[in-house]
Amino acid sequence: MLRNIIINLSFLVAMVNVSHAQKVDEQSVPAPIRAVAAQHHNGDKVTLWVLDRNRNKYVATALNETSFRTVEIGLDGQWLATTDALPEHKVPGPVMKTVREQYPRYEGSNYLLVNDSKDGRFYSVELTSDDRDLYLRLNEAGRILQEEEQ
C-alpha cells in the first residue's frame, strides 16, 4: 500500500511540474479553501498544497502511513473532487471481478476511489499489458463507465 501511495504522490509531484502548477505554503492558501480541505480530509493533516492556476484550483494532499488522499478545490472555494488511493483488497468485489474477467492479460495498479462534483462516485484503475496501457473508470457495481488508452 505504501509503495502505491509513494508512486501516486510521485505522479502528483510530476504533474505539478508538467502543468505549471506550484507548491504553496499553507499560510498563503485562503482560509475558506483550507476549511473546505479540512472538511474532506477526515482530520488528516494536509502535507502538500498545490496551486494550479491553469485549471483554476488548489489541490490539498494528505499522505500518511495508511492513506493517500487529494482534495481539489476551485479558486472560488467550491469543492471539486476527493480522490483516495486504495489497496487492491479494499476495491469492491464487483469492480475487481470486471477487471479480472474482462482484462485477464492486464496488470492492474493505482486503484482509486474518486468522488467528483460533476461525475459522482467512481473507481479508476490503470491497466498495463505487454503492448497496451489502459485507464478505466467503473461504478461500484463494476460497470465500465470509461475506457481510455494511455
N, C-alpha and C positions, 0 to 999 in steps of 0.2 A: 504494500500500500504506500509506504513512504517513498519508495522508488518512483511509483507513478505520480505521486504528489510533486516530487522534485522535477520530474520530466515536465509535468504541466506548468509548474512555476517557471522553469527554464523557457518553455514555449511562450508564456506570457511576457517574460522579460525580453525575449527575442522580438515579439510582436510590438513591444513598446519602441524598440529601436527602429523597426521597419515602418511603423505607422506615424512616426514623428511625434508620438505621444511622449510625455515626460513624467518622470518620477517627481513627486512633490512632497514637501513636508506636510505633516498633518495640520500644523498650525496655519498653513496657507489655504487649507480646504475650508470653505464656508461652513459655518455651524449647521445650517439646515441640511447640507449634504452629509456631514458627519452623523447627524441624527438619523437620517434615512439608513445609512450604512449600519449604524448600531442596531436598528430595528431588525435588520435582515442578517446579522452575523451571530445571532443567538448567544450573545455575551462574549464571543471570541474577540480578541484584540486585532484590529487591522494592522497588518505587518508591512503592507506596501500600498501606497496611494499613487495612482497614475492619472494624469490629466490628459485626455485625448481630445484636443481641440478640433481635429479633423472630423471626429464623429460626435462632437458635442456632448461628451460625457466624462465622468470620473469613473475609475474602476478601483474599488476597495477590496484588497485581498487579505484574507486571514489564513495563515498557514501555521499548523502546529503538528505535533507527532501523530495525530489521529485524523486530521481533516484538512482539506484544502477547499476554500470557498471564495468565489468572487461575487461582488455585488456591483452592478453597473447602475449609475445614477446620472440622469441628464443634468446639464448645466443649470436647468431651471429647478432642480431638486426633485424631479419625478423619478421614482424607481423604474428601472428598465428591465433588469433581469438579475437572477441569482443562479449561480452555477456551482454545483458540488461535484468534486471528483469522487468516484465510487470504486471500492474494491469489487472485483468480479462477484464475490459471494453476496454482495448487497444489491446486485442488479436483480430486478424482479424475474421470476422464472419464465413468464411468457416472452419477455424480451430476449433472454438468453436462448430460449428454445428457437425463436425465429433466427437468431444469429447462427446458431449451430446447425440448424436444419437447412436453411436457405443459402448459407455461405460456408459449407463444410471445409473447403480448401483455404480458408482465410484465417488469419490470426487476429483476434480482437484485442484492442488496447484502448486506453484513455476513455473509460466509461464515465459518462457524465449525466447527472440529473440537472435539467435546466427548467427553471420557472421563468417564463418570459412574459412581459406585459402585453405583447401582441400575439405571440404564438402559443401561449399557455404552457402547460407542463409536458415535457417530453424527455426522452433519453437519447443520448447520442453515443456512438461508438465509432472508432476508427478501425478499419479492416485492411489488412495487408496480405498479399499473396506474392508469388514469385514475379508476376507480371502486371499486377494491378493494385491500386490503393483506392479504397472507398471510404466515404463518410456517410453514416446512416443516422437518421432520426426516426425514432419509434415511439409509439404511445405505450402506456403501461400494459396494454393487452398484447403487445408485441406486433401490432400492425405497423408496417413501414410507412412513414409519412414522407420521407425524402431519401433518395439515394443519389449521392454525388461522387463523381470520380475526382480524385485528387491529382 
